[in-house]
Structure formats: C-alpha cells, structure tokens
Amino acid sequence: MNYILFDGSVRDQLLPFTYTRPVADIRIGILTIREKWEMYLGSTTTTVTEDHLAARWPLVEFEENVLINASFLPTEKLVGMIKDLTAGHAIFHDDEAVAFYSSEGQEVDFSSYDRIEYAEDELFRIEHTWDIFSKNHEAIKRDYQLLTNGRKSQPIPKTATAFHPEQIFIEEGATLPLCSLNATDGPIYIGKNAEIMEGALIRGPFALCEGATVKMGSKIYTGCTIGPHSKIGGEVNNSVLFGYSNKGHDGFLGNSVLGEWCNIGADSNTSNLKNNYTEVRLWDYNTERFAPTGLQFCGLMMGDHSKCGINTMFNTGTVVGVSANIFGSGFPRNFIPSFSWGGSHGTTTYKTAKAFETAKEMMARRGVEFTEEDSKILEFVFEETAKFRRN
C-alpha cells in the first residue's frame, strides 16, 4: 500500500511553522510526525501539501493509496485501523477525515464512503502551535518506547549521575562526561553523536537528537526536545527546537517552540507567564488578531531562520514569523511578522537578499547548502506575509 500524509484543516493554525514545511514534518517528541508514521507503518510516505512546498515534498500516487491526516499522531489502534482500510472506507474523528482509501486520480467524495469513527479516548493530535510543547511530555514517552524497544543502550558513564538509569537510553557516539540525568518523571533519550557537556542538569522527559549539544552548566527541565544539530544552554523548560537551531547561552526559554535555523542571542529571555496570571493570547494567522489559548504558560513561537540579538526580551505569548531579525532594548511586539528587521522601537522589511545571505552563512557553518528550493520557498513566504508588515 502507498501511504500519503496530507496537511488537513489545521495547517493554518500551525503557522508560522507550516510556512516552510508540511504538517508531517513538525517535530514533537523525539521524531517528526512523518518519522513516527513511517516507523509504525514500515513504509515511506509522500505528501499532499501547499503548492510552494510541493517541489521539496512531492506527491507520489500509486494505483491504490491510503491518505492520512498528518495532524493525527499514530497509535497502535489507529495504525491497525488504517492497515485494514479498504476501498470506499474512511476513518473520521467528528467531521475531520483521519484517513481514507483512494485510487489514483480518484475525485474524493466522502458522501459515498462508509465512515469509521475514531474514538476520542484514543486521540493524540496536534491542532495548535502550543500543542507542540504542551503535548511534548507524552510524545517523548511514546517515541522513547518506539525507538528503544528491544534495543540496548550504550553504558552510562561512571562520572555521570543517573536517577532511574533504566529510563535512560544513549545512542552510539554520544558523549556525556560529567552531568546529572534525572529520569524520575520520564525517560531521557540521548541521540547518536550528541553531547552533554560538564555540569549540565537534565530532567526527563527529555530528548537530545542526533548531533545536538547541551552546553556546560545548563539547567534543562521536563518536556524538552533539542532537535538534530541544535545547541542549548542556560535555563530551558518544556520547549521544542526542531533542528539546527541555537540557544547556546544563559537566559530562559520556557513553553516555547523554535523552528529550524533559529538563533537566540546571549542572555535573551522569554516570559512564559503573565504578571496577572491570566490566560495567554497568541497571534492567529487566520483571524489576523490575538486569540485565546486556554493556557497560563506560553512563551515564544519562532519560525524558521529567525534570530534575535543579545539581551532580547520576549513578552508572554510572542509569535515571530519566518526570517525575522530582532534586536535592541525593550520588549518587541507580541507578533513580529516574517521578514521583519528591528525591535521595540519599530521594524522595517528585512529584504530577501540580506536574509538569504545570512541563511547561506549560517547553513554553511553546518555543512548544509542553501538551495534554489530554499530560496523559492522563502520568497513565497516573503510575498505571502507582506500584508502583515507595516512598510
């Protein structure tokens, strides 16, 4: 069977992260959503997504296909239901299609399908940006079981302090000479060739992905995922870095999500709790206004290729788009559009020529090429988000 992941109805609720990737390529837990599905299905997947992303994530159709809504994360029960799907059948949750059988070139009309309901008690779904961090504890636990089942960890170094070592898994090539690993509240996963430097204090659930680094003296609280080739330092709580992003210095990051190729300057801080303890509101790209989240704790949502200078202060519930460059004293606005340059005293448009030059330099430092495909995706985002910039 050919499996295809599609974005579904919540794609716009996951902006700015879905400006530059399909829903399937959001990282939550240890793996991306696509990686989870492919491990459960034992099969590669392709994607139905936005036109400007299709060149990087092309659709491949066979004579028979099953399409899966990528906002739903796999469970044993759901995967079993999907593998049993036959022609003319679809799995629904309320009025949302979860998965359905389709023939090549078929025009889908759900009124002609037999509907199978997916129970609420089995649901594990990402519908909003804040779900990425708020559901990350559970996602790490599930991915840990998926990745480590039947496998043996590398030994924990004798110089490291480990609480509940049976809940700690270390991949080949990882180094952790002198750190504290506390897996009392959930598992700790340390990826291939990752490094935890001396004096770091870590509480699970925690995921350090391949080639990522925890800097000396870091304080990492529960529910954190540090994506591949990212660097983290200072104080971090319940936050997700997708990959190739840096917060390498002192400063606090809490209840936050950073996309890829982001950089947080030294001594920068995010507020994750309002002074009056009221509900946090976040910028909503659909309504183009701030909307309630139902959360008391919510920090920073930062899209790919965005950066901030030293000592930047982010207010509670700040959304930063793609390729923004923020600097200066004071608190910037709670919504900073993509390709903005400036800070609390105002922003101008960050021209693509300059933004792409920075992206090329940063990516080259990691041995990754900034391609024509990257350029086209970001140029689309630049045009798509022009209405949000003031100049």
C-alpha positions as CSV (number, residue, x, y, z in Angstrom):
1,M,0.0,0.0,0.0
2,N,1.1,3.6,-0.7
3,Y,0.7,5.9,2.2
4,I,0.3,9.7,1.7
5,L,0.3,12.3,4.5
6,F,-1.8,15.4,4.0
7,D,-1.9,18.7,5.9
8,G,-5.6,18.6,6.9
9,S,-7.7,21.5,8.2
10,V,-5.3,22.7,10.9
11,R,-2.5,23.7,8.7
12,D,-3.0,27.5,9.1
13,Q,-3.3,27.0,12.9
14,L,0.2,25.7,12.9
15,L,1.8,28.8,11.2
16,P,4.5,30.1,11.1
17,F,6.0,26.6,11.3
18,T,3.9,25.3,8.3
19,Y,5.0,28.2,6.1
20,T,8.2,26.2,5.4
21,R,7.2,22.6,5.9
22,P,4.2,20.2,5.7
23,V,2.4,19.4,8.9
24,A,4.0,15.9,8.7
25,D,7.5,17.4,9.2
26,I,6.8,19.1,12.5
27,R,8.9,17.7,15.3
28,I,7.2,16.7,18.5
29,G,8.7,14.2,21.0
30,I,11.9,12.7,19.6
31,L,10.8,12.2,15.9
32,T,8.9,14.3,13.4
33,I,5.3,13.3,12.7
34,R,6.4,11.7,9.4
35,E,9.1,9.7,11.0
36,K,6.6,8.3,13.5
37,W,4.2,7.3,10.8
38,E,6.9,5.6,8.7
39,M,8.1,3.6,11.7
40,Y,4.6,2.5,12.6
41,L,3.7,1.7,9.0
42,G,7.0,0.2,8.0
43,S,6.8,2.2,4.8
44,T,8.0,5.5,3.4
45,T,5.4,8.3,2.8
46,T,4.9,11.2,0.5
47,T,2.8,14.3,1.0
48,V,-0.1,16.4,-0.2
49,T,0.8,20.0,0.9
50,E,0.8,23.6,-0.2
51,D,2.0,24.3,-3.8
52,H,5.1,26.2,-2.8
53,L,6.3,23.2,-0.8
54,A,5.5,20.5,-3.4
55,A,8.9,20.6,-5.1
56,R,10.6,19.6,-1.9
57,W,7.9,17.3,-0.7
58,P,6.4,15.8,-3.9
59,L,3.3,13.6,-4.1
60,V,3.7,10.1,-5.3
61,E,0.5,8.2,-6.2
62,F,0.1,4.5,-6.9
63,E,-2.9,2.7,-8.2
64,E,-4.1,2.2,-4.6
65,N,-3.4,4.7,-1.8
66,V,-4.2,5.5,1.8
67,L,-4.2,9.2,2.7
68,I,-3.5,10.1,6.4
69,N,-4.2,13.4,8.1
70,A,-0.7,14.3,9.5
71,S,-2.1,16.3,12.4
72,F,-3.1,12.9,14.0
73,L,-0.2,11.1,15.6
74,P,0.0,7.4,15.2
75,T,-1.2,5.0,17.9
76,E,-1.3,1.2,17.7
77,K,-5.0,1.2,17.4
78,L,-5.1,3.9,14.7
79,V,-2.4,2.2,12.7
80,G,-4.3,-1.1,12.8
81,M,-7.5,0.6,11.6
82,I,-5.6,2.2,8.7
83,K,-3.9,-1.0,7.6
84,D,-7.4,-2.6,7.5
85,L,-8.9,0.2,5.3
86,T,-10.4,-1.0,2.0
87,A,-11.9,0.8,-1.0
88,G,-14.9,3.0,-0.1
89,H,-14.0,3.3,3.6
90,A,-12.7,6.3,5.6
91,I,-11.8,6.9,9.2
92,F,-13.3,10.1,10.7
93,H,-13.0,12.0,14.0
94,D,-16.1,14.1,14.3
95,D,-16.2,15.7,10.9
96,E,-12.5,15.6,10.2
97,A,-11.1,12.9,7.9
98,V,-8.3,11.0,9.7
99,A,-7.5,8.5,6.9
100,F,-9.2,7.2,3.7
101,Y,-8.6,4.8,0.9
102,S,-8.3,6.3,-2.6
103,S,-7.5,5.1,-6.1
104,E,-5.1,7.0,-8.4
105,G,-6.8,10.0,-9.9
106,Q,-10.0,9.4,-7.9
107,E,-12.0,12.5,-7.0
108,V,-12.8,12.0,-3.3
109,D,-16.5,12.4,-2.3
110,F,-16.9,11.4,1.3
111,S,-20.7,11.2,0.9
112,S,-20.1,7.9,-0.9
113,Y,-17.7,6.5,1.7
114,D,-18.5,4.2,4.7
115,R,-17.4,6.1,7.7
116,I,-15.5,4.5,10.6
117,E,-15.4,6.7,13.8
118,Y,-12.1,7.2,15.6
119,A,-12.8,7.3,19.4
120,E,-11.9,10.4,21.4
121,D,-10.1,8.4,24.1
122,E,-7.5,7.2,21.6
123,L,-6.9,10.7,20.1
124,F,-3.4,12.2,20.0
125,R,-3.4,15.2,17.7
126,I,-1.6,18.4,17.1
127,E,-4.1,21.2,16.3
128,H,-2.3,24.4,17.5
129,T,1.3,25.6,17.8
130,W,1.2,25.4,21.5
131,D,0.3,21.7,21.3
132,I,3.8,21.1,20.2
133,F,5.2,21.9,23.6
134,S,2.2,21.2,25.8
135,K,1.9,17.6,24.4
136,N,5.7,17.1,24.2
137,H,6.0,15.2,27.5
138,E,3.7,12.5,26.2
139,A,5.2,12.5,22.8
140,I,8.7,11.9,24.2
141,K,7.5,9.0,26.2
142,R,5.8,7.3,23.2
143,D,8.7,7.9,20.9
144,Y,11.1,6.6,23.5
145,Q,9.2,3.3,23.6
146,L,9.1,3.1,19.8
147,L,12.8,3.8,19.4
148,T,14.2,1.7,22.2
149,N,12.0,-1.3,22.3
150,G,14.2,-4.4,22.2
151,R,17.4,-2.4,22.0
152,K,20.3,-2.0,24.4
153,S,21.6,1.5,25.4
154,Q,25.2,2.5,25.4
155,P,26.5,2.4,29.0
156,I,26.0,5.5,31.2
157,P,29.5,6.9,32.1
158,K,30.5,6.3,35.7
159,T,31.2,10.1,36.0
160,A,27.6,10.9,35.2
161,T,24.9,10.9,37.9
162,A,21.8,9.0,36.8
163,F,18.5,8.6,38.5
164,H,16.4,5.7,37.2
165,P,19.0,4.6,34.7
166,E,16.6,2.0,33.2
167,Q,14.7,5.0,31.8
168,I,17.8,6.5,30.1
169,F,18.9,5.5,26.5
170,I,22.2,6.6,25.0
171,E,22.9,6.1,21.3
172,E,26.3,5.3,19.8
173,G,28.8,8.1,19.7
174,A,27.1,10.2,22.3
175,T,29.3,11.8,25.0
176,L,28.3,12.9,28.5
177,P,31.3,13.0,30.7
178,L,30.0,14.8,33.9
179,C,26.3,15.6,34.0
180,S,23.1,14.8,36.0
181,L,20.3,12.8,34.4
182,N,17.1,12.5,36.3
183,A,14.6,10.2,34.7
184,T,12.2,10.1,37.7
185,D,9.3,11.8,35.8
186,G,10.0,10.4,32.4
187,P,12.6,8.9,30.0
188,I,15.8,10.6,28.7
189,Y,16.9,9.9,25.2
190,I,20.4,10.9,24.0
191,G,20.8,10.6,20.3
192,K,23.7,9.5,18.1
193,N,26.8,11.7,18.4
194,A,25.1,14.1,20.7
195,E,27.0,15.8,23.5
196,I,26.1,16.8,27.1
197,M,28.9,19.0,28.5
198,E,30.1,19.1,32.1
199,G,27.8,20.3,34.8
200,A,24.5,20.1,32.8
201,L,21.4,19.2,34.9
202,I,18.7,17.4,33.0
203,R,15.2,16.2,34.0
204,G,13.1,13.9,31.8
205,P,11.1,13.5,29.8
206,F,13.9,14.8,27.6
207,A,15.1,14.2,24.0
208,L,18.5,15.2,22.7
209,C,18.5,14.3,19.0
210,E,21.4,13.3,16.7
211,G,24.4,15.7,16.8
212,A,22.8,18.1,19.2
213,T,24.6,19.7,22.2
214,V,23.8,20.7,25.7
215,K,26.3,23.4,26.9
216,M,28.1,23.5,30.2
217,G,26.1,24.2,33.3
218,S,22.7,24.1,31.5
219,K,19.5,23.6,33.5
220,I,17.0,21.6,31.4
221,Y,13.6,20.9,32.9
222,T,11.0,18.4,31.8
223,G,9.4,18.2,28.4
224,C,12.2,19.5,26.3
225,T,13.2,18.3,22.8
226,I,16.5,19.5,21.3
227,G,16.3,18.7,17.6
228,P,19.2,17.5,15.4
229,H,22.4,19.5,15.4
230,S,20.9,22.2,17.7
231,K,22.7,23.7,20.7
232,I,21.1,24.6,24.0
233,G,22.3,26.4,27.1
234,G,21.1,28.4,30.1
235,E,17.7,27.5,31.6
236,V,15.1,25.7,29.4
237,N,11.7,24.3,30.3
238,N,9.1,22.4,28.2
239,S,10.4,23.7,24.9
240,V,11.0,22.2,21.4
241,L,13.7,23.1,18.9
242,F,13.0,21.5,15.5
243,G,16.7,21.3,14.4
244,Y,19.8,23.3,13.5
245,S,18.8,26.0,16.0
246,N,20.8,27.5,18.8
247,K,20.1,28.9,22.2
248,G,23.7,28.4,23.4
249,H,24.0,30.9,26.2
250,D,22.5,31.9,29.5
251,G,18.9,33.1,29.6
252,F,15.5,31.5,30.0
253,L,13.4,29.7,27.3
254,G,10.1,28.3,28.5
255,N,7.0,26.7,27.0
256,S,8.3,27.7,23.5
257,V,8.8,26.3,20.0
258,L,11.7,27.3,17.7
259,G,11.8,26.2,14.1
260,E,14.9,25.4,12.2
261,W,17.9,27.6,11.7
262,C,16.9,30.0,14.6
263,N,19.4,31.7,16.9
264,I,18.7,33.2,20.3
265,G,21.3,35.7,21.4
266,A,23.2,35.6,24.7
267,D,21.2,36.5,27.9
268,S,17.9,36.7,26.0
269,N,14.8,35.7,27.9
270,T,11.2,34.7,27.2
271,S,8.4,35.3,29.6
272,N,6.0,32.3,29.8
273,L,3.7,33.7,32.5
274,K,1.8,37.0,32.6
275,N,2.2,39.2,35.7
276,N,-1.5,39.0,36.4
277,Y,-1.6,35.2,35.8
278,T,-4.4,35.4,33.2
279,E,-4.8,33.3,30.0
280,V,-2.2,33.8,27.3
281,R,-3.4,35.0,23.9
282,L,-1.4,34.3,20.7
283,W,-1.5,35.8,17.3
284,D,-3.8,33.8,15.0
285,Y,-2.9,33.9,11.3
286,N,-6.5,33.0,10.3
287,T,-8.3,35.8,12.1
288,E,-5.4,38.2,12.0
289,R,-5.8,39.0,15.6
290,F,-4.9,37.6,19.0
291,A,-6.9,34.6,20.2
292,P,-7.2,32.7,23.5
293,T,-5.1,29.6,24.0
294,G,-6.6,28.3,27.3
295,L,-3.0,28.3,28.7
296,Q,-1.5,30.1,31.6
297,F,2.0,29.3,30.5
298,C,3.1,30.1,26.9
299,G,6.4,31.6,25.7
300,L,7.8,32.1,22.2
301,M,6.8,30.7,18.8
302,M,9.6,31.4,16.4
303,G,9.5,30.4,12.7
304,D,12.5,29.1,10.6
305,H,15.5,31.3,10.0
306,S,14.5,33.9,12.7
307,K,17.1,35.3,15.1
308,C,17.4,37.7,18.0
309,G,20.3,39.7,19.3
310,I,21.8,39.6,22.8
311,N,19.6,40.6,25.8
312,T,16.4,40.4,23.8
313,M,13.2,40.3,26.0
314,F,10.2,38.4,24.6
315,N,6.8,39.0,26.2
316,T,4.5,36.2,27.2
317,G,2.9,34.6,24.1
318,T,5.1,36.1,21.4
319,V,4.8,34.9,17.8
320,V,7.8,35.5,15.4
321,G,7.4,34.7,11.8
322,V,10.0,33.3,9.3
323,S,13.3,35.1,8.7
324,A,12.9,37.9,11.2
325,N,15.8,39.6,12.8
326,I,15.1,41.1,16.2
327,F,17.4,43.3,18.4
328,G,17.6,46.3,20.7
329,S,16.3,47.2,24.1
330,G,12.8,46.9,25.4
331,F,10.0,44.3,24.6
332,P,9.2,43.8,20.9
333,R,5.6,43.4,19.8
334,N,3.9,40.1,20.6
335,F,3.5,39.5,16.9
336,I,6.6,40.1,14.7
337,P,5.8,39.4,11.0
338,S,8.0,37.3,8.8
339,F,11.0,39.2,7.2
340,S,10.9,42.0,9.9
341,W,14.1,43.8,10.9
342,G,14.2,45.7,14.2
343,G,12.7,45.6,17.7
344,S,10.7,47.5,20.3
345,H,11.2,50.8,18.5
346,G,9.7,49.5,15.3
347,T,10.6,47.3,12.4
348,T,11.4,47.6,8.7
349,T,11.3,45.0,6.0
350,Y,14.2,42.5,6.0
351,K,14.9,42.3,2.3
352,T,15.3,38.8,0.9
353,A,18.8,39.5,-0.5
354,K,20.1,40.2,3.0
355,A,18.0,37.5,4.7
356,F,19.2,34.8,2.2
357,E,22.8,35.9,2.6
358,T,22.5,35.3,6.4
359,A,20.8,32.0,5.8
360,K,23.6,30.8,3.5
361,E,26.3,31.7,6.0
362,M,24.5,30.0,8.9
363,M,23.8,26.8,6.9
364,A,27.3,26.7,5.5
365,R,28.6,26.6,9.1
366,R,26.8,23.2,9.5
367,G,27.8,22.0,6.1
368,V,24.3,22.4,4.6
369,E,23.7,24.2,1.3
370,F,21.2,26.9,0.9
371,T,19.5,25.7,-2.3
372,E,17.4,27.3,-5.0
373,E,14.5,25.3,-3.5
374,D,15.1,27.0,-0.1
375,S,15.1,30.4,-1.9
376,K,11.8,29.8,-3.7
377,I,10.1,28.7,-0.5
378,L,11.2,31.7,1.4
379,E,10.4,34.1,-1.5
380,F,6.9,32.7,-1.4
381,V,6.7,33.3,2.4
382,F,8.0,36.9,1.9
383,E,5.2,37.7,-0.6
384,E,2.5,35.8,1.4
385,T,3.3,37.7,4.6
386,A,3.7,41.2,3.1
387,K,0.3,42.2,4.4
388,F,1.5,41.8,8.0
389,R,4.4,44.2,7.6
390,R,3.8,47.9,8.1
391,N,6.1,49.1,5.4
